[in-house]
Amino acid sequence: MFTLVEFCSSNMLKGTEAVYRELDENPEIDVLDYGCLNNCGLCSKAFFVLVDGEIVSAMTPDKLLEKIYKRIERNQNEVSDWMDDLN
């Protein structure tokens, strides 16, 4: 299962570009950037992305990257649990 991580270009200019580049190197993560993700209040106060449509935010780019990986792991575990329930 591929994970989609969406970045706001304005937020990238504030410091999430390195996070974008690191995630983009992972072939199992689809990384996109948009001009705006319509979260201007959050964008002005913190670093943020959407991971599979869910907001993940942090006060530093390093913390954001850490939280992104945790969210990806949580989402993958939920899918695995759901698939196990089907069997």
PDB file of N, CA, C and O in Angstrom, chain B, residues numbered from 101:
ATOM      1  N   MET B 101       0.831  -1.177   0.000  1.00  0.00           N
ATOM      2  CA  MET B 101       0.000   0.000   0.000  1.00  0.00           C
ATOM      3  C   MET B 101       0.882   1.249   0.000  1.00  0.00           C
ATOM      4  O   MET B 101       1.779   1.385   0.832  1.00  0.00           O
ATOM      5  N   PHE B 102       0.623   2.149  -0.930  1.00  0.00           N
ATOM      6  CA  PHE B 102       1.370   3.394  -1.000  1.00  0.00           C
ATOM      7  C   PHE B 102       0.723   4.437  -0.098  1.00  0.00           C
ATOM      8  O   PHE B 102      -0.496   4.475   0.067  1.00  0.00           O
ATOM      9  N   THR B 103       1.557   5.265   0.471  1.00  0.00           N
ATOM     10  CA  THR B 103       1.100   6.367   1.315  1.00  0.00           C
ATOM     11  C   THR B 103       1.207   7.654   0.509  1.00  0.00           C
ATOM     12  O   THR B 103       2.176   7.858  -0.222  1.00  0.00           O
ATOM     13  N   LEU B 104       0.215   8.515   0.644  1.00  0.00           N
ATOM     14  CA  LEU B 104       0.231   9.813  -0.015  1.00  0.00           C
ATOM     15  C   LEU B 104       0.513  10.892   1.024  1.00  0.00           C
ATOM     16  O   LEU B 104      -0.210  11.015   2.012  1.00  0.00           O
ATOM     17  N   VAL B 105       1.563  11.668   0.798  1.00  0.00           N
ATOM     18  CA  VAL B 105       1.907  12.791   1.669  1.00  0.00           C
ATOM     19  C   VAL B 105       1.836  14.053   0.821  1.00  0.00           C
ATOM     20  O   VAL B 105       2.531  14.176  -0.188  1.00  0.00           O
ATOM     21  N   GLU B 106       0.980  14.996   1.244  1.00  0.00           N
ATOM     22  CA  GLU B 106       0.750  16.224   0.490  1.00  0.00           C
ATOM     23  C   GLU B 106       1.325  17.419   1.245  1.00  0.00           C
ATOM     24  O   GLU B 106       1.116  17.575   2.448  1.00  0.00           O
ATOM     25  N   PHE B 107       2.041  18.242   0.524  1.00  0.00           N
ATOM     26  CA  PHE B 107       2.684  19.423   1.085  1.00  0.00           C
ATOM     27  C   PHE B 107       2.071  20.682   0.505  1.00  0.00           C
ATOM     28  O   PHE B 107       1.646  20.704  -0.650  1.00  0.00           O
ATOM     29  N   CYS B 108       2.028  21.721   1.308  1.00  0.00           N
ATOM     30  CA  CYS B 108       1.647  23.066   0.874  1.00  0.00           C
ATOM     31  C   CYS B 108       2.935  23.785   0.458  1.00  0.00           C
ATOM     32  O   CYS B 108       3.893  23.833   1.230  1.00  0.00           O
ATOM     33  N   SER B 109       2.962  24.340  -0.750  1.00  0.00           N
ATOM     34  CA  SER B 109       4.173  25.028  -1.221  1.00  0.00           C
ATOM     35  C   SER B 109       4.589  26.168  -0.297  1.00  0.00           C
ATOM     36  O   SER B 109       5.780  26.380  -0.068  1.00  0.00           O
ATOM     37  N   SER B 110       3.621  26.894   0.228  1.00  0.00           N
ATOM     38  CA  SER B 110       3.948  27.989   1.154  1.00  0.00           C
ATOM     39  C   SER B 110       4.617  27.455   2.406  1.00  0.00           C
ATOM     40  O   SER B 110       5.562  28.062   2.909  1.00  0.00           O
ATOM     41  N   ASN B 111       4.143  26.337   2.912  1.00  0.00           N
ATOM     42  CA  ASN B 111       4.735  25.741   4.104  1.00  0.00           C
ATOM     43  C   ASN B 111       6.122  25.191   3.786  1.00  0.00           C
ATOM     44  O   ASN B 111       7.013  25.222   4.636  1.00  0.00           O
ATOM     45  N   MET B 112       6.308  24.692   2.577  1.00  0.00           N
ATOM     46  CA  MET B 112       7.634  24.195   2.180  1.00  0.00           C
ATOM     47  C   MET B 112       8.653  25.322   2.203  1.00  0.00           C
ATOM     48  O   MET B 112       9.806  25.112   2.580  1.00  0.00           O
ATOM     49  N   LEU B 113       8.235  26.514   1.802  1.00  0.00           N
ATOM     50  CA  LEU B 113       9.147  27.659   1.808  1.00  0.00           C
ATOM     51  C   LEU B 113       9.565  28.038   3.223  1.00  0.00           C
ATOM     52  O   LEU B 113      10.594  28.685   3.416  1.00  0.00           O
ATOM     53  N   LYS B 114       8.774  27.639   4.205  1.00  0.00           N
ATOM     54  CA  LYS B 114       9.078  27.946   5.604  1.00  0.00           C
ATOM     55  C   LYS B 114       9.992  26.902   6.241  1.00  0.00           C
ATOM     56  O   LYS B 114      10.476  27.104   7.354  1.00  0.00           O
ATOM     57  N   GLY B 115      10.238  25.773   5.539  1.00  0.00           N
ATOM     58  CA  GLY B 115      11.190  24.823   6.105  1.00  0.00           C
ATOM     59  C   GLY B 115      10.893  23.353   5.928  1.00  0.00           C
ATOM     60  O   GLY B 115      11.647  22.524   6.438  1.00  0.00           O
ATOM     61  N   THR B 116       9.834  22.987   5.231  1.00  0.00           N
ATOM     62  CA  THR B 116       9.547  21.552   5.093  1.00  0.00           C
ATOM     63  C   THR B 116      10.102  20.950   3.806  1.00  0.00           C
ATOM     64  O   THR B 116       9.836  19.788   3.496  1.00  0.00           O
ATOM     65  N   GLU B 117      10.873  21.737   3.055  1.00  0.00           N
ATOM     66  CA  GLU B 117      11.421  21.221   1.799  1.00  0.00           C
ATOM     67  C   GLU B 117      12.347  20.022   2.020  1.00  0.00           C
ATOM     68  O   GLU B 117      12.331  19.085   1.222  1.00  0.00           O
ATOM     69  N   ALA B 118      13.148  20.033   3.079  1.00  0.00           N
ATOM     70  CA  ALA B 118      14.034  18.894   3.362  1.00  0.00           C
ATOM     71  C   ALA B 118      13.215  17.649   3.697  1.00  0.00           C
ATOM     72  O   ALA B 118      13.597  16.537   3.333  1.00  0.00           O
ATOM     73  N   VAL B 119      12.103  17.830   4.381  1.00  0.00           N
ATOM     74  CA  VAL B 119      11.210  16.716   4.703  1.00  0.00           C
ATOM     75  C   VAL B 119      10.641  16.142   3.406  1.00  0.00           C
ATOM     76  O   VAL B 119      10.592  14.926   3.223  1.00  0.00           O
ATOM     77  N   TYR B 120      10.215  17.030   2.512  1.00  0.00           N
ATOM     78  CA  TYR B 120       9.696  16.619   1.214  1.00  0.00           C
ATOM     79  C   TYR B 120      10.734  15.783   0.465  1.00  0.00           C
ATOM     80  O   TYR B 120      10.421  14.702  -0.033  1.00  0.00           O
ATOM     81  N   ARG B 121      11.959  16.282   0.388  1.00  0.00           N
ATOM     82  CA  ARG B 121      13.018  15.578  -0.353  1.00  0.00           C
ATOM     83  C   ARG B 121      13.295  14.198   0.244  1.00  0.00           C
ATOM     84  O   ARG B 121      13.476  13.228  -0.492  1.00  0.00           O
ATOM     85  N   GLU B 122      13.329  14.111   1.560  1.00  0.00           N
ATOM     86  CA  GLU B 122      13.601  12.805   2.183  1.00  0.00           C
ATOM     87  C   GLU B 122      12.484  11.809   1.881  1.00  0.00           C
ATOM     88  O   GLU B 122      12.750  10.665   1.515  1.00  0.00           O
ATOM     89  N   LEU B 123      11.249  12.243   2.033  1.00  0.00           N
ATOM     90  CA  LEU B 123      10.124  11.345   1.772  1.00  0.00           C
ATOM     91  C   LEU B 123      10.047  10.961   0.301  1.00  0.00           C
ATOM     92  O   LEU B 123       9.656   9.842  -0.030  1.00  0.00           O
ATOM     93  N   ASP B 124      10.413  11.871  -0.570  1.00  0.00           N
ATOM     94  CA  ASP B 124      10.349  11.624  -2.009  1.00  0.00           C
ATOM     95  C   ASP B 124      11.324  10.532  -2.446  1.00  0.00           C
ATOM     96  O   ASP B 124      11.134   9.924  -3.500  1.00  0.00           O
ATOM     97  N   GLU B 125      12.349  10.280  -1.664  1.00  0.00           N
ATOM     98  CA  GLU B 125      13.309   9.225  -1.975  1.00  0.00           C
ATOM     99  C   GLU B 125      12.761   7.831  -1.682  1.00  0.00           C
ATOM    100  O   GLU B 125      13.307   6.835  -2.157  1.00  0.00           O
ATOM    101  N   ASN B 126      11.687   7.757  -0.905  1.00  0.00           N
ATOM    102  CA  ASN B 126      11.093   6.469  -0.540  1.00  0.00           C
ATOM    103  C   ASN B 126      10.110   6.046  -1.632  1.00  0.00           C
ATOM    104  O   ASN B 126       9.117   6.736  -1.863  1.00  0.00           O
ATOM    105  N   PRO B 127      10.370   4.922  -2.308  1.00  0.00           N
ATOM    106  CA  PRO B 127       9.489   4.504  -3.406  1.00  0.00           C
ATOM    107  C   PRO B 127       8.083   4.088  -2.960  1.00  0.00           C
ATOM    108  O   PRO B 127       7.198   3.940  -3.803  1.00  0.00           O
ATOM    109  N   GLU B 128       7.862   3.900  -1.681  1.00  0.00           N
ATOM    110  CA  GLU B 128       6.544   3.500  -1.188  1.00  0.00           C
ATOM    111  C   GLU B 128       5.716   4.683  -0.710  1.00  0.00           C
ATOM    112  O   GLU B 128       4.607   4.508  -0.207  1.00  0.00           O
ATOM    113  N   ILE B 129       6.259   5.893  -0.870  1.00  0.00           N
ATOM    114  CA  ILE B 129       5.544   7.099  -0.466  1.00  0.00           C
ATOM    115  C   ILE B 129       5.383   7.993  -1.689  1.00  0.00           C
ATOM    116  O   ILE B 129       6.363   8.358  -2.339  1.00  0.00           O
ATOM    117  N   ASP B 130       4.139   8.339  -1.992  1.00  0.00           N
ATOM    118  CA  ASP B 130       3.858   9.309  -3.048  1.00  0.00           C
ATOM    119  C   ASP B 130       3.831  10.692  -2.416  1.00  0.00           C
ATOM    120  O   ASP B 130       3.058  10.936  -1.489  1.00  0.00           O
ATOM    121  N   VAL B 131       4.665  11.595  -2.907  1.00  0.00           N
ATOM    122  CA  VAL B 131       4.786  12.928  -2.339  1.00  0.00           C
ATOM    123  C   VAL B 131       4.340  13.952  -3.389  1.00  0.00           C
ATOM    124  O   VAL B 131       4.824  13.949  -4.521  1.00  0.00           O
ATOM    125  N   LEU B 132       3.423  14.813  -2.997  1.00  0.00           N
ATOM    126  CA  LEU B 132       2.921  15.856  -3.887  1.00  0.00           C
ATOM    127  C   LEU B 132       2.984  17.202  -3.181  1.00  0.00           C
ATOM    128  O   LEU B 132       2.874  17.276  -1.957  1.00  0.00           O
ATOM    129  N   ASP B 133       3.163  18.271  -3.965  1.00  0.00           N
ATOM    130  CA  ASP B 133       3.052  19.590  -3.364  1.00  0.00           C
ATOM    131  C   ASP B 133       2.037  20.402  -4.159  1.00  0.00           C
ATOM    132  O   ASP B 133       1.942  20.303  -5.382  1.00  0.00           O
ATOM    133  N   TYR B 134       1.289  21.201  -3.423  1.00  0.00           N
ATOM    134  CA  TYR B 134       0.244  22.036  -3.986  1.00  0.00           C
ATOM    135  C   TYR B 134       0.522  23.485  -3.613  1.00  0.00           C
ATOM    136  O   TYR B 134       1.230  23.752  -2.642  1.00  0.00           O
ATOM    137  N   GLY B 135      -0.021  24.406  -4.365  1.00  0.00           N
ATOM    138  CA  GLY B 135       0.135  25.822  -4.046  1.00  0.00           C
ATOM    139  C   GLY B 135      -0.437  26.148  -2.684  1.00  0.00           C
ATOM    140  O   GLY B 135       0.104  26.981  -1.957  1.00  0.00           O
ATOM    141  N   CYS B 136      -1.542  25.485  -2.337  1.00  0.00           N
ATOM    142  CA  CYS B 136      -2.198  25.737  -1.055  1.00  0.00           C
ATOM    143  C   CYS B 136      -3.052  24.524  -0.690  1.00  0.00           C
ATOM    144  O   CYS B 136      -3.697  23.922  -1.547  1.00  0.00           O
ATOM    145  N   LEU B 137      -3.043  24.183   0.580  1.00  0.00           N
ATOM    146  CA  LEU B 137      -3.883  23.087   1.078  1.00  0.00           C
ATOM    147  C   LEU B 137      -5.049  23.612   1.907  1.00  0.00           C
ATOM    148  O   LEU B 137      -5.733  22.842   2.581  1.00  0.00           O
ATOM    149  N   ASN B 138      -5.276  24.931   1.858  1.00  0.00           N
ATOM    150  CA  ASN B 138      -6.403  25.562   2.557  1.00  0.00           C
ATOM    151  C   ASN B 138      -6.394  25.348   4.068  1.00  0.00           C
ATOM    152  O   ASN B 138      -7.442  25.165   4.687  1.00  0.00           O
ATOM    153  N   ASN B 139      -5.210  25.375   4.645  1.00  0.00           N
ATOM    154  CA  ASN B 139      -5.036  25.321   6.098  1.00  0.00           C
ATOM    155  C   ASN B 139      -4.151  26.488   6.524  1.00  0.00           C
ATOM    156  O   ASN B 139      -3.160  26.300   7.230  1.00  0.00           O
ATOM    157  N   CYS B 140      -4.515  27.693   6.091  1.00  0.00           N
ATOM    158  CA  CYS B 140      -3.663  28.869   6.265  1.00  0.00           C
ATOM    159  C   CYS B 140      -3.383  29.196   7.734  1.00  0.00           C
ATOM    160  O   CYS B 140      -2.280  29.623   8.074  1.00  0.00           O
ATOM    161  N   GLY B 141      -4.367  29.001   8.596  1.00  0.00           N
ATOM    162  CA  GLY B 141      -4.147  29.261  10.021  1.00  0.00           C
ATOM    163  C   GLY B 141      -3.062  28.366  10.582  1.00  0.00           C
ATOM    164  O   GLY B 141      -2.169  28.830  11.292  1.00  0.00           O
ATOM    165  N   LEU B 142      -3.136  27.092  10.268  1.00  0.00           N
ATOM    166  CA  LEU B 142      -2.127  26.141  10.718  1.00  0.00           C
ATOM    167  C   LEU B 142      -0.794  26.420  10.037  1.00  0.00           C
ATOM    168  O   LEU B 142       0.257  26.377  10.677  1.00  0.00           O
ATOM    169  N   CYS B 143      -0.839  26.703   8.757  1.00  0.00           N
ATOM    170  CA  CYS B 143       0.375  26.957   7.969  1.00  0.00           C
ATOM    171  C   CYS B 143       1.167  28.131   8.542  1.00  0.00           C
ATOM    172  O   CYS B 143       2.398  28.120   8.523  1.00  0.00           O
ATOM    173  N   SER B 144       0.471  29.129   9.044  1.00  0.00           N
ATOM    174  CA  SER B 144       1.162  30.309   9.578  1.00  0.00           C
ATOM    175  C   SER B 144       1.810  30.054  10.933  1.00  0.00           C
ATOM    176  O   SER B 144       2.670  30.822  11.364  1.00  0.00           O
ATOM    177  N   LYS B 145       1.400  28.976  11.609  1.00  0.00           N
ATOM    178  CA  LYS B 145       1.885  28.722  12.972  1.00  0.00           C
ATOM    179  C   LYS B 145       2.789  27.510  13.115  1.00  0.00           C
ATOM    180  O   LYS B 145       3.544  27.422  14.083  1.00  0.00           O
ATOM    181  N   ALA B 146       2.731  26.567  12.170  1.00  0.00           N
ATOM    182  CA  ALA B 146       3.462  25.312  12.340  1.00  0.00           C
ATOM    183  C   ALA B 146       3.811  24.719  10.980  1.00  0.00           C
ATOM    184  O   ALA B 146       3.374  25.206   9.937  1.00  0.00           O
ATOM    185  N   PHE B 147       4.592  23.677  11.019  1.00  0.00           N
ATOM    186  CA  PHE B 147       4.889  22.885   9.835  1.00  0.00           C
ATOM    187  C   PHE B 147       3.822  21.802   9.758  1.00  0.00           C
ATOM    188  O   PHE B 147       3.454  21.220  10.779  1.00  0.00           O
ATOM    189  N   PHE B 148       3.318  21.525   8.542  1.00  0.00           N
ATOM    190  CA  PHE B 148       2.284  20.507   8.443  1.00  0.00           C
ATOM    191  C   PHE B 148       2.264  19.870   7.063  1.00  0.00           C
ATOM    192  O   PHE B 148       2.768  20.431   6.090  1.00  0.00           O
ATOM    193  N   VAL B 149       1.669  18.687   7.003  1.00  0.00           N
ATOM    194  CA  VAL B 149       1.402  17.959   5.765  1.00  0.00           C
ATOM    195  C   VAL B 149       0.084  17.220   5.948  1.00  0.00           C
ATOM    196  O   VAL B 149      -0.470  17.163   7.046  1.00  0.00           O
ATOM    197  N   LEU B 150      -0.400  16.661   4.862  1.00  0.00           N
ATOM    198  CA  LEU B 150      -1.513  15.721   4.931  1.00  0.00           C
ATOM    199  C   LEU B 150      -0.951  14.346   4.620  1.00  0.00           C
ATOM    200  O   LEU B 150      -0.297  14.153   3.595  1.00  0.00           O
ATOM    201  N   VAL B 151      -1.204  13.393   5.503  1.00  0.00           N
ATOM    202  CA  VAL B 151      -0.799  12.012   5.284  1.00  0.00           C
ATOM    203  C   VAL B 151      -2.076  11.215   5.061  1.00  0.00           C
ATOM    204  O   VAL B 151      -2.888  11.046   5.970  1.00  0.00           O
ATOM    205  N   ASP B 152      -2.238  10.735   3.847  1.00  0.00           N
ATOM    206  CA  ASP B 152      -3.464  10.036   3.468  1.00  0.00           C
ATOM    207  C   ASP B 152      -4.697  10.841   3.880  1.00  0.00           C
ATOM    208  O   ASP B 152      -5.683  10.287   4.365  1.00  0.00           O
ATOM    209  N   GLY B 153      -4.622  12.160   3.680  1.00  0.00           N
ATOM    210  CA  GLY B 153      -5.747  13.046   3.943  1.00  0.00           C
ATOM    211  C   GLY B 153      -5.871  13.547   5.366  1.00  0.00           C
ATOM    212  O   GLY B 153      -6.758  14.350   5.653  1.00  0.00           O
ATOM    213  N   GLU B 154      -5.007  13.097   6.270  1.00  0.00           N
ATOM    214  CA  GLU B 154      -5.061  13.512   7.677  1.00  0.00           C
ATOM    215  C   GLU B 154      -3.947  14.517   7.974  1.00  0.00           C
ATOM    216  O   GLU B 154      -2.809  14.333   7.541  1.00  0.00           O
ATOM    217  N   ILE B 155      -4.274  15.566   8.705  1.00  0.00           N
ATOM    218  CA  ILE B 155      -3.279  16.581   9.060  1.00  0.00           C
ATOM    219  C   ILE B 155      -2.287  16.019  10.077  1.00  0.00           C
ATOM    220  O   ILE B 155      -2.660  15.410  11.079  1.00  0.00           O
ATOM    221  N   VAL B 156      -1.012  16.250   9.778  1.00  0.00           N
ATOM    222  CA  VAL B 156       0.080  15.956  10.715  1.00  0.00           C
ATOM    223  C   VAL B 156       0.863  17.258  10.828  1.00  0.00           C
ATOM    224  O   VAL B 156       1.294  17.818   9.820  1.00  0.00           O
ATOM    225  N   SER B 157       1.047  17.739  12.057  1.00  0.00           N
ATOM    226  CA  SER B 157       1.755  19.010  12.233  1.00  0.00           C
ATOM    227  C   SER B 157       2.759  18.911  13.369  1.00  0.00           C
ATOM    228  O   SER B 157       2.659  18.053  14.246  1.00  0.00           O
ATOM    229  N   ALA B 158       3.731  19.817  13.326  1.00  0.00           N
ATOM    230  CA  ALA B 158       4.771  19.865  14.363  1.00  0.00           C
ATOM    231  C   ALA B 158       5.396  21.254  14.343  1.00  0.00           C
ATOM    232  O   ALA B 158       5.195  22.027  13.407  1.00  0.00           O
ATOM    233  N   MET B 159       6.149  21.553  15.381  1.00  0.00           N
ATOM    234  CA  MET B 159       6.772  22.865  15.494  1.00  0.00           C
ATOM    235  C   MET B 159       8.147  22.931  14.821  1.00  0.00           C
ATOM    236  O   MET B 159       8.675  24.024  14.616  1.00  0.00           O
ATOM    237  N   THR B 160       8.737  21.773  14.472  1.00  0.00           N
ATOM    238  CA  THR B 160      10.017  21.754  13.758  1.00  0.00           C
ATOM    239  C   THR B 160       9.925  20.753  12.602  1.00  0.00           C
ATOM    240  O   THR B 160       9.136  19.810  12.664  1.00  0.00           O
ATOM    241  N   PRO B 161      10.714  20.950  11.563  1.00  0.00           N
ATOM    242  CA  PRO B 161      10.715  19.987  10.461  1.00  0.00           C
ATOM    243  C   PRO B 161      11.134  18.584  10.904  1.00  0.00           C
ATOM    244  O   PRO B 161      10.570  17.596  10.434  1.00  0.00           O
ATOM    245  N   ASP B 162      12.115  18.488  11.800  1.00  0.00           N
ATOM    246  CA  ASP B 162      12.552  17.165  12.271  1.00  0.00           C
ATOM    247  C   ASP B 162      11.431  16.437  12.997  1.00  0.00           C
ATOM    248  O   ASP B 162      11.217  15.243  12.786  1.00  0.00           O
ATOM    249  N   LYS B 163      10.723  17.154  13.845  1.00  0.00           N
ATOM    250  CA  LYS B 163       9.594  16.556  14.569  1.00  0.00           C
ATOM    251  C   LYS B 163       8.482  16.191  13.597  1.00  0.00           C
ATOM    252  O   LYS B 163       7.816  15.171  13.774  1.00  0.00           O
ATOM    253  N   LEU B 164       8.275  17.008  12.576  1.00  0.00           N
ATOM    254  CA  LEU B 164       7.267  16.699  11.570  1.00  0.00           C
ATOM    255  C   LEU B 164       7.599  15.386  10.871  1.00  0.00           C
ATOM    256  O   LEU B 164       6.721  14.541  10.694  1.00  0.00           O
ATOM    257  N   LEU B 165       8.837  15.210  10.478  1.00  0.00           N
ATOM    258  CA  LEU B 165       9.244  13.977   9.804  1.00  0.00           C
ATOM    259  C   LEU B 165       9.010  12.768  10.704  1.00  0.00           C
ATOM    260  O   LEU B 165       8.517  11.734  10.253  1.00  0.00           O
ATOM    261  N   GLU B 166       9.363  12.905  11.963  1.00  0.00           N
ATOM    262  CA  GLU B 166       9.141  11.826  12.931  1.00  0.00           C
ATOM    263  C   GLU B 166       7.650  11.486  13.028  1.00  0.00           C
ATOM    264  O   GLU B 166       7.271  10.315  13.011  1.00  0.00           O
ATOM    265  N   LYS B 167       6.819  12.510  13.128  1.00  0.00           N
ATOM    266  CA  LYS B 167       5.379  12.281  13.245  1.00  0.00           C
ATOM    267  C   LYS B 167       4.778  11.711  11.966  1.00  0.00           C
ATOM    268  O   LYS B 167       3.824  10.935  12.021  1.00  0.00           O
ATOM    269  N   ILE B 168       5.330  12.089  10.814  1.00  0.00           N
ATOM    270  CA  ILE B 168       4.855  11.527   9.544  1.00  0.00           C
ATOM    271  C   ILE B 168       5.099  10.021   9.526  1.00  0.00           C
ATOM    272  O   ILE B 168       4.202   9.244   9.198  1.00  0.00           O
ATOM    273  N   TYR B 169       6.304   9.616   9.875  1.00  0.00           N
ATOM    274  CA  TYR B 169       6.613   8.181   9.880  1.00  0.00           C
ATOM    275  C   TYR B 169       5.733   7.419  10.875  1.00  0.00           C
ATOM    276  O   TYR B 169       5.309   6.298  10.594  1.00  0.00           O
ATOM    277  N   LYS B 170       5.460   8.014  12.022  1.00  0.00           N
ATOM    278  CA  LYS B 170       4.569   7.372  12.996  1.00  0.00           C
ATOM    279  C   LYS B 170       3.162   7.224  12.444  1.00  0.00           C
ATOM    280  O   LYS B 170       2.523   6.190  12.639  1.00  0.00           O
ATOM    281  N   ARG B 171       2.670   8.257  11.752  1.00  0.00           N
ATOM    282  CA  ARG B 171       1.324   8.202  11.171  1.00  0.00           C
ATOM    283  C   ARG B 171       1.265   7.143  10.068  1.00  0.00           C
ATOM    284  O   ARG B 171       0.288   6.400   9.972  1.00  0.00           O
ATOM    285  N   ILE B 172       2.298   7.073   9.244  1.00  0.00           N
ATOM    286  CA  ILE B 172       2.343   6.059   8.190  1.00  0.00           C
ATOM    287  C   ILE B 172       2.303   4.669   8.802  1.00  0.00           C
ATOM    288  O   ILE B 172       1.562   3.802   8.337  1.00  0.00           O
ATOM    289  N   GLU B 173       3.097   4.454   9.845  1.00  0.00           N
ATOM    290  CA  GLU B 173       3.117   3.147  10.515  1.00  0.00           C
ATOM    291  C   GLU B 173       1.748   2.823  11.109  1.00  0.00           C
ATOM    292  O   GLU B 173       1.267   1.697  10.986  1.00  0.00           O
ATOM    293  N   ARG B 174       1.122   3.803  11.751  1.00  0.00           N
ATOM    294  CA  ARG B 174      -0.203   3.585  12.334  1.00  0.00           C
ATOM    295  C   ARG B 174      -1.215   3.222  11.251  1.00  0.00           C
ATOM    296  O   ARG B 174      -2.001   2.290  11.418  1.00  0.00           O
ATOM    297  N   ASN B 175      -1.194   3.959  10.142  1.00  0.00           N
ATOM    298  CA  ASN B 175      -2.128   3.684   9.057  1.00  0.00           C
ATOM    299  C   ASN B 175      -1.909   2.299   8.474  1.00  0.00           C
ATOM    300  O   ASN B 175      -2.873   1.593   8.177  1.00  0.00           O
ATOM    301  N   GLN B 176      -0.661   1.905   8.307  1.00  0.00           N
ATOM    302  CA  GLN B 176      -0.369   0.579   7.765  1.00  0.00           C
ATOM    303  C   GLN B 176      -0.812  -0.517   8.723  1.00  0.00           C
ATOM    304  O   GLN B 176      -1.304  -1.558   8.287  1.00  0.00           O
ATOM    305  N   ASN B 177      -0.642  -0.293  10.027  1.00  0.00           N
ATOM    306  CA  ASN B 177      -1.104  -1.267  11.014  1.00  0.00           C
ATOM    307  C   ASN B 177      -2.620  -1.399  10.990  1.00  0.00           C
ATOM    308  O   ASN B 177      -3.152  -2.501  11.124  1.00  0.00           O
ATOM    309  N   GLU B 178      -3.308  -0.292  10.823  1.00  0.00           N
ATOM    310  CA  GLU B 178      -4.775  -0.332  10.754  1.00  0.00           C
ATOM    311  C   GLU B 178      -5.242  -1.127   9.544  1.00  0.00           C
ATOM    312  O   GLU B 178      -6.196  -1.899   9.635  1.00  0.00           O
ATOM    313  N   VAL B 179      -4.575  -0.940   8.415  1.00  0.00           N
ATOM    314  CA  VAL B 179      -4.936  -1.690   7.207  1.00  0.00           C
ATOM    315  C   VAL B 179      -4.653  -3.165   7.408  1.00  0.00           C
ATOM    316  O   VAL B 179      -5.457  -4.009   7.012  1.00  0.00           O
ATOM    317  N   SER B 180      -3.514  -3.492   8.022  1.00  0.00           N
ATOM    318  CA  SER B 180      -3.177  -4.898   8.283  1.00  0.00           C
ATOM    319  C   SER B 180      -4.199  -5.543   9.209  1.00  0.00           C
ATOM    320  O   SER B 180      -4.622  -6.676   8.983  1.00  0.00           O
ATOM    321  N   ASP B 181      -4.599  -4.810  10.260  1.00  0.00           N
ATOM    322  CA  ASP B 181      -5.607  -5.331  11.184  1.00  0.00           C
ATOM    323  C   ASP B 181      -6.930  -5.556  10.469  1.00  0.00           C
ATOM    324  O   ASP B 181      -7.603  -6.562  10.696  1.00  0.00           O
ATOM    325  N   TRP B 182      -7.300  -4.620   9.606  1.00  0.00           N
ATOM    326  CA  TRP B 182      -8.541  -4.736   8.862  1.00  0.00           C
ATOM    327  C   TRP B 182      -8.481  -5.942   7.922  1.00  0.00           C
ATOM    328  O   TRP B 182      -9.458  -6.682   7.799  1.00  0.00           O
ATOM    329  N   MET B 183      -7.345  -6.140   7.263  1.00  0.00           N
ATOM    330  CA  MET B 183      -7.202  -7.284   6.362  1.00  0.00           C
ATOM    331  C   MET B 183      -7.244  -8.596   7.143  1.00  0.00           C
ATOM    332  O   MET B 183      -7.822  -9.574   6.670  1.00  0.00           O
ATOM    333  N   ASP B 184      -6.643  -8.629   8.328  1.00  0.00           N
ATOM    334  CA  ASP B 184      -6.693  -9.824   9.172  1.00  0.00           C
ATOM    335  C   ASP B 184      -8.122 -10.161   9.567  1.00  0.00           C
ATOM    336  O   ASP B 184      -8.492 -11.333   9.627  1.00  0.00           O
ATOM    337  N   ASP B 185      -8.928  -9.133   9.837  1.00  0.00           N
ATOM    338  CA  ASP B 185     -10.309  -9.350  10.217  1.00  0.00           C
ATOM    339  C   ASP B 185     -11.123  -9.942   9.078  1.00  0.00           C
ATOM    340  O   ASP B 185     -12.124 -10.616   9.321  1.00  0.00           O
ATOM    341  N   LEU B 186     -10.711  -9.700   7.844  1.00  0.00           N
ATOM    342  CA  LEU B 186     -11.421 -10.246   6.694  1.00  0.00           C
ATOM    343  C   LEU B 186     -11.170 -11.746   6.511  1.00  0.00           C
ATOM    344  O   LEU B 186     -11.974 -12.450   5.900  1.00  0.00           O
ATOM    345  N   ASN B 187     -10.060 -12.213   7.041  1.00  0.00           N
ATOM    346  CA  ASN B 187      -9.712 -13.632   6.880  1.00  0.00           C
ATOM    347  C   ASN B 187     -10.293 -14.494   7.949  1.00  0.00           C
ATOM    348  O   ASN B 187     -10.085 -15.707   7.944  1.00  0.00           O
TER     349      ASN B 187
END
